[in-house]
Amino acid sequence: MFELNFKKIVVSALGCLMMIKAYAMDNGVNIVLTQGVDKALPIAVVPFAGQSNAGSNDVAAVIRADLSFSGQFSVLPSARLPSSPSIATDVNPAVWRSVSVDDVVVGSVTVLGEKVQVSFALVDVVKGSNSAVLVKQSYVINKSQLRPLAHHIADVIFQQLTGVQGIFSTRLAYVLTRPGSYQLQISDADGFNPRSILISNEPIMSPAWSPDGKQLAYVSFEGRKAQIVITTLSTGQRRIVSAAAGINGAPAWSPNGQQLALVLSKSGTPKIYLLTLATGTLKQLTRGDAIDTEPSFAADGQSLLFTSDRGGSPQIYRYDLSSAKISRMTFNGDYNARASFSKDGKKIVFLHRQNGQYNIAVQDLSSSNVLILTHSGRNDSPTLAPNGMMVLFGNEGGELGLVSTDGRVNLRVPGKNGKVQDPAWSPFLN
């Protein structure tokens, strides 16, 4: 049954919070656009010169997939490309306008011994009779960096044409589960290049990225005891920061990276605490008989959201760190949980249940209006992209889904073998 029992989720030490069936990340994923914006930007990405049979390191193919994945672009299929220029001066505006394209991406890859030079240009073909070069850049990199560079180029193009920072160079963290095995993994945003941070025969839960993207906090049940661990990704160094009796769960980083909000049951009922990492100082924030869980900081670090049944059913509340005042945030629906703030702090994204249907929703904080983003009724585990435009979540088909925070773009990630628990989207990475 899909019914989510709030107390059972929080109290069960070995229960995995909102488990979702997964997609296998071993060889990347095939993201399928099921709904895009009505006025997606028409663009063409021409195969880069010098890159025939490049496989997964095909720079143009990665850029094309990234832009398609965003839902903001209508990418011209390769079979319909009217020509194959590799430099901006060879782009004929009339030719590209004839296939209803506004912008063209061209480029080349040149081998320089052990390194390669990658050059690209973004060309606007609708400004009069002559094309206009919007961006033109060149890079010299190691051959192993071709795919990361392609994501970077896609980010550059995305920001140039939309005014919003792209998310293609970000990463995902998630727990991949197979019979008798739990793996904490990270991958590129498109699912490629997965690597295991921890492999255990005991559950792993709730990965959370540090604000600089260099560390992961998570819950480990190694030794059959819940504990919160922080791993430094570059070295693999692990540090146990909480191992109190009972529940140690749901770690959330403060925006300055100096504190963790976490859930402990040391007083009997799960409550929100604030841990200062440098000193180990622990401060209890919430009190009373209610179950309080799933903290999430505001971008300014002045408040946090959490889920509580203090009103009779799980709802979203806000805790003001300066005044200790608690205010209820959600009133629509009989179950609202796992909330996070949008980048600008004007909205919250959360799991919403109404009439037995679990969907992803967004609420405008000024008007309290709630927009239901998904409609299958069996969604869970929302995680917000760092630019605030997309939400990754689990769905009923054993797949992951992606939806834009305005509800106009929907994508799905076809499922394969395995299960994924608690995907988490990284911050922007320098």
Residue pairs with C-beta under 8 A, 6 or more apart in sequence:
2 358
2 378
2 396
4 18
4 335
4 337
4 353
4 358
4 380
6 291
6 307
6 309
6 313
6 314
6 335
6 337
7 291
7 309
8 15
9 15
9 17
9 18
10 247
10 249
10 263
10 270
10 291
10 293
11 247
11 265
11 270
11 291
13 221
13 226
13 246
13 247
14 203
14 221
16 175
16 177
16 203
16 205
16 421
17 205
17 206
17 249
17 250
17 421
17 422
18 338
18 351
18 380
18 381
18 394
18 421
18 422
19 177
19 419
19 421
20 380
20 381
20 393
20 394
20 395
20 400
20 419
20 420
20 421
20 423
21 394
21 397
21 398
21 399
21 415
21 419
21 420
22 174
22 176
22 177
22 398
22 400
22 415
22 416
22 418
22 419
22 420
23 29
23 191
23 399
23 400
23 413
23 414
23 415
23 416
23 418
23 420
24 416
24 417
24 418
25 174
25 176
25 185
25 187
25 191
25 192
25 194
26 194
27 192
28 56
28 190
28 191
28 192
29 190
29 191
29 192
29 413
29 414
30 413
30 414
31 65
31 68
31 69
31 190
31 191
31 402
31 411
31 412
31 413
32 411
32 412
32 413
32 414
33 68
33 69
33 71
33 409
33 410
33 411
34 410
34 411
34 412
35 71
35 408
35 409
35 410
36 71
36 72
36 74
36 408
36 409
37 71
37 72
37 404
37 408
37 409
38 408
40 71
40 72
40 73
40 74
41 72
41 73
41 74
41 102
41 103
41 161
41 162
42 73
42 74
42 76
42 100
42 101
42 102
42 103
43 67
43 73
43 74
43 75
43 76
43 101
43 102
43 103
43 104
43 105
43 157
43 161
44 75
44 76
44 81
44 96
44 99
44 101
44 103
44 104
44 105
45 60
45 63
45 64
45 67
45 75
45 76
45 104
45 105
46 60
46 81
46 83
46 84
46 85
46 86
46 104
46 105
46 106
46 107
47 58
47 60
47 61
47 78
47 84
48 58
48 59
48 60
48 86
48 106
48 107
48 108
48 109
48 118
48 120
49 86
49 107
49 108
49 109
50 108
50 109
50 110
50 111
51 58
51 59
51 60
51 108
51 109
54 61
54 109
54 146
56 147
56 192
57 143
57 146
57 147
57 150
58 150
59 107
59 109
59 118
59 120
59 146
59 149
59 150
59 153
60 105
60 107
60 150
62 147
62 150
62 151
62 154
62 190
63 105
63 150
63 153
63 154
63 157
64 75
64 78
65 190
66 150
66 151
66 154
66 158
66 166
66 168
66 190
67 73
67 75
67 154
67 157
67 158
68 75
69 168
69 190
69 402
69 411
70 158
70 166
70 167
70 168
70 389
70 390
70 409
71 404
71 408
71 409
71 410
71 411
72 158
72 162
72 409
73 161
76 99
76 101
80 99
82 95
82 96
82 98
82 99
83 92
83 95
85 91
85 92
85 104
85 106
86 106
86 107
86 108
87 106
87 108
87 119
87 121
88 106
88 121
88 123
88 131
88 133
88 136
90 106
91 104
91 106
91 123
91 125
91 131
92 131
93 125
93 126
93 129
93 130
93 131
94 129
96 104
96 125
97 125
97 126
101 125
102 124
102 125
102 126
103 122
103 123
103 124
103 125
103 134
103 161
104 122
104 123
104 125
104 131
105 120
105 121
105 122
105 123
105 153
105 157
106 120
106 121
106 123
107 118
107 119
107 120
107 121
107 153
108 118
108 119
108 120
109 116
109 117
109 118
109 146
110 116
110 117
110 119
112 140
114 142
114 143
115 140
115 141
115 142
115 143
116 140
116 141
116 142
116 143
116 146
117 138
117 139
117 140
118 138
118 139
118 140
118 141
118 146
118 149
118 153
119 136
119 137
119 138
119 139
120 135
120 136
120 137
120 138
120 153
121 133
121 135
121 136
121 137
122 133
122 134
122 135
122 136
122 156
122 157
122 160
122 161
123 131
123 132
123 133
123 134
124 131
124 132
124 133
124 134
125 131
134 160
134 161
135 156
135 157
135 160
137 153
137 156
139 149
141 149
147 188
147 192
147 193
148 169
148 188
151 168
151 169
151 188
151 189
151 190
152 168
152 169
154 166
154 168
155 165
155 166
155 167
155 168
155 169
156 166
157 166
158 164
158 165
158 166
158 168
159 165
159 166
164 387
164 389
165 386
165 387
165 428
166 387
167 189
167 385
167 386
167 387
167 389
167 390
167 425
167 428
168 189
168 190
169 189
169 428
169 429
170 189
170 385
170 386
170 425
170 426
170 427
170 428
170 429
171 186
171 187
171 188
171 189
171 213
171 425
171 426
171 429
172 186
172 187
172 188
172 189
172 191
172 392
172 423
172 424
172 425
172 426
173 184
173 185
173 186
173 197
173 207
173 209
173 216
173 423
173 424
173 426
174 184
174 185
174 187
174 207
174 420
174 421
174 422
174 423
174 424
175 182
175 183
175 184
175 185
175 203
175 204
175 205
175 207
175 218
175 420
175 421
175 422
176 182
176 183
176 185
176 194
176 196
176 418
176 419
176 420
177 183
177 418
177 419
177 420
177 421
178 417
178 418
178 419
180 201
181 199
181 200
181 201
182 199
182 200
182 201
182 202
182 203
182 204
183 196
183 198
183 199
183 200
183 204
184 196
184 197
184 198
184 199
184 204
184 207
184 216
184 218
184 231
185 194
185 195
185 196
185 197
186 194
186 195
186 197
186 216
186 233
186 426
187 193
187 194
187 195
189 425
191 413
197 216
197 231
197 233
197 236
198 204
198 218
198 220
198 231
198 238
200 220
200 221
200 222
202 220
202 221
202 222
202 223
202 224
203 219
203 221
204 218
204 219
204 220
204 221
204 421
205 218
205 219
205 221
205 249
205 421
205 422
206 218
206 219
206 249
206 250
206 251
206 422
207 216
207 217
207 218
207 422
207 424
208 216
208 217
208 218
208 251
208 252
208 253
208 424
209 215
209 216
209 253
209 424
209 425
209 426
209 427
210 216
210 217
210 230
210 253
210 257
211 253
211 254
211 255
211 256
211 257
211 427
212 257
212 427
212 430
213 426
213 427
213 428
213 429
213 430
214 232
214 233
214 234
215 230
215 231
215 232
215 233
216 230
216 231
216 233
217 228
217 229
217 230
217 241
217 251
217 253
217 260
218 228
218 229
218 231
218 251
219 226
219 227
219 228
219 229
219 248
219 249
219 250
219 251
220 226
220 227
220 228
220 229
221 227
225 243
226 243
226 246
226 247
226 248
226 249
227 240
227 242
227 243
227 248
228 240
228 241
228 242
228 243
228 248
228 249
228 251
228 260
228 262
229 238
229 239
229 240
229 241
230 238
230 239
230 241
230 277
231 237
231 238
231 239
232 239
241 260
241 275
241 277
241 280
242 248
242 260
242 262
242 264
242 275
244 264
244 266
245 266
246 264
246 265
246 266
247 263
247 264
247 265
247 270
248 262
248 263
248 264
249 262
249 263
249 264
249 270
249 293
250 261
250 262
250 263
250 293
250 294
250 295
251 260
251 261
251 262
252 260
252 261
252 262
252 295
252 296
252 297
252 304
253 259
253 260
253 297
254 260
254 261
254 297
254 301
255 297
255 298
255 299
255 300
255 301
256 301
258 276
258 277
258 278
259 274
259 275
259 276
259 277
260 274
260 275
260 277
261 272
261 273
261 274
261 275
261 285
261 295
261 296
261 297
261 304
262 272
262 273
262 275
262 295
263 270
263 271
263 272
263 273
263 292
263 293
263 294
263 295
264 270
264 271
264 273
265 271
267 284
269 288
269 289
269 290
269 291
269 292
270 291
270 292
270 293
271 284
271 285
271 286
271 287
271 292
272 284
272 285
272 286
272 292
272 293
272 295
272 304
272 306
272 319
273 282
273 283
273 284
273 285
274 282
274 283
274 285
274 321
275 281
275 282
275 283
276 282
276 283
285 319
285 321
285 324
286 292
286 306
286 308
286 319
286 326
288 310
290 308
290 309
290 310
291 308
291 309
292 306
292 307
292 308
292 310
292 317
293 306
293 307
293 308
294 305
294 306
294 307
294 337
294 338
294 339
295 304
295 305
295 306
295 319
296 304
296 305
296 306
296 339
296 340
296 341
297 303
297 304
297 341
298 304
298 305
298 341
298 345
299 341
299 343
299 344
299 345
300 345
301 321
302 320
302 321
302 322
303 318
303 319
303 320
303 321
304 318
304 319
304 321
305 316
305 317
305 318
305 319
305 329
305 339
305 340
305 341
305 348
306 316
306 317
306 319
307 314
307 315
307 316
307 317
307 336
307 337
307 338
307 339
308 314
308 315
308 317
309 315
310 317
311 328
313 334
313 335
314 335
314 336
314 337
315 328
315 329
315 330
315 331
315 336
316 328
316 329
316 330
316 336
316 337
316 339
316 348
316 350
317 326
317 327
317 328
317 329
318 326
318 327
318 328
318 329
319 325
319 326
320 326
320 327
329 339
329 348
329 363
329 365
330 336
330 339
330 350
330 352
330 363
330 370
331 368
332 352
332 354
332 363
332 370
333 352
333 353
333 354
333 361
333 370
334 353
334 354
335 351
335 352
335 353
335 358
336 350
336 351
336 352
336 353
336 361
337 350
337 351
338 350
338 351
338 380
338 381
338 382
339 348
339 349
339 350
340 348
340 349
340 350
340 382
340 383
340 384
341 347
341 348
342 348
342 349
342 362
342 384
342 388
342 405
343 386
343 387
343 388
344 388
345 365
346 364
346 365
346 366
347 362
347 363
347 364
347 365
347 405
348 362
348 363
348 365
349 360
349 361
349 362
349 382
349 384
349 391
349 405
350 360
350 361
350 362
350 363
350 382
351 358
351 359
351 360
351 361
351 379
351 380
351 381
351 382
352 358
352 359
352 360
352 361
352 370
352 372
353 359
356 377
357 377
357 378
358 377
358 378
358 379
358 380
359 372
359 373
359 374
359 375
359 376
359 377
359 379
360 372
360 373
360 374
360 379
360 382
360 391
360 393
360 403
361 370
361 371
361 372
361 373
362 370
362 371
362 373
362 405
362 407
363 369
363 370
363 371
364 370
364 371
371 406
371 407
372 407
373 391
373 403
373 404
373 405
373 407
374 393
374 395
374 401
374 403
374 410
376 395
376 396
377 396
378 395
378 396
379 393
379 394
379 395
379 396
379 401
380 393
380 394
381 393
381 394
381 421
381 422
381 423
382 391
382 392
382 393
383 391
383 392
383 393
383 423
383 424
383 425
384 390
384 391
384 405
384 425
385 391
385 392
385 425
386 425
386 426
386 427
386 428
387 428
388 405
389 404
389 405
390 402
390 403
390 404
390 405
390 409
391 402
391 403
391 404
391 405
392 400
392 401
392 402
392 423
392 425
393 400
393 401
393 402
393 403
394 400
394 401
394 420
394 423
395 401
395 412
397 412
397 415
398 415
399 412
399 413
399 414
399 415
400 412
400 413
400 415
400 420
400 423
401 410
401 411
401 412
401 413
402 409
402 410
402 411
402 412
402 413
403 409
403 410
403 411
404 410
